[in-house]
């Protein structure tokens, strides 16, 4: 399953995901920021030359990343919208 197919599967279960190509591209950007947070195991991060504190916990970050990697919906996936809003991504 490629990334876009995985996104469509997740979007079919999670109403915060739009299910369109623009949402997919934006979600990939959000996921790349979340991967950096997960690797550092720290909820502070740098985005567009600005330091920010994540509005979601490391556990939530890891849940979102697990959903993205295996394409299986989990209840914590909806928190991706909270994080996306903080970095200015409106449509995921």
Protein Blocks (a to p, Z undefined) as FASTA:
>chain_A
ZZklmmmmmmmmmmkbnoiaklmmmmmmmmmmmmmmmmnopabdceehiacddfbdfklm
mmmmmmmmnopacfklmmmmmmmmmnopabZZ
